[in-house]
């Protein structure tokens, strides 16, 4: 008896099943969720590396000091006023007010299914950031003539955390409401620009080191991504027909 085709015949049903699973995943847009998961894992990895480097006083802390001293040495009165305004507009009180206003909008005018996500993203992310501050207990930059004098912990930056969470959530909301790739790119670019401006203001004022703002961004990017991914999973399961 000729058995040369037996292994192939045995494997073909599995191959066909894998192909069907791949087509199903593509048709149900599972690949964006997989990409989001990879970005979240990457952000967590970068934050972990930064946290370890800060904890062990690795090379990043040398860069922190050099950049902090350079910014402080090149401060000007006019730029200081701008940076103080940018920082004040994104302090915890201001971001809390913006979050409440957005929550009211979502409750009465916007897509209500995004409201639980907002309440999870911003307060939850800020709580996580505060916990990290007490875990690392990193002192803030120290100057003989500081622009701002703060006694709270420095790592990660609360201002950058709040802006990343809030603008990231708003960007995700707006992106979900348009199919234009150009508009989506513009929305994401605008959100990133706002976060960068806040980060620059905190470093310029001597309130944070470079690694503080960088860690806050990746920490809250990961938290935002996890929350948005969870929202998408809930929506997908809710939209799935009963078996």
Secondary structure by P-SEA (a helix, b strand, c coil): ccccaaaaaaaaaaaaaaaaaaaaaaaacaaaaaaaaaaaaaaaaaaaaaaaaaaaccaaaaaaaaaaaaaaaaccaaaaaaaaaaaaaccaaaaaaaaaaaaaaaaccccccaaaaaaacaaaaaaaaaaaaaaccccccccccccccccccccccaaaaaaaaaaaaaaaaaaaacccaaaaaaaaaaaaaaaaaaaaaaaaaccccaaaaaaaaaaaaaaaaaaaaaaaaaaaaaacccc
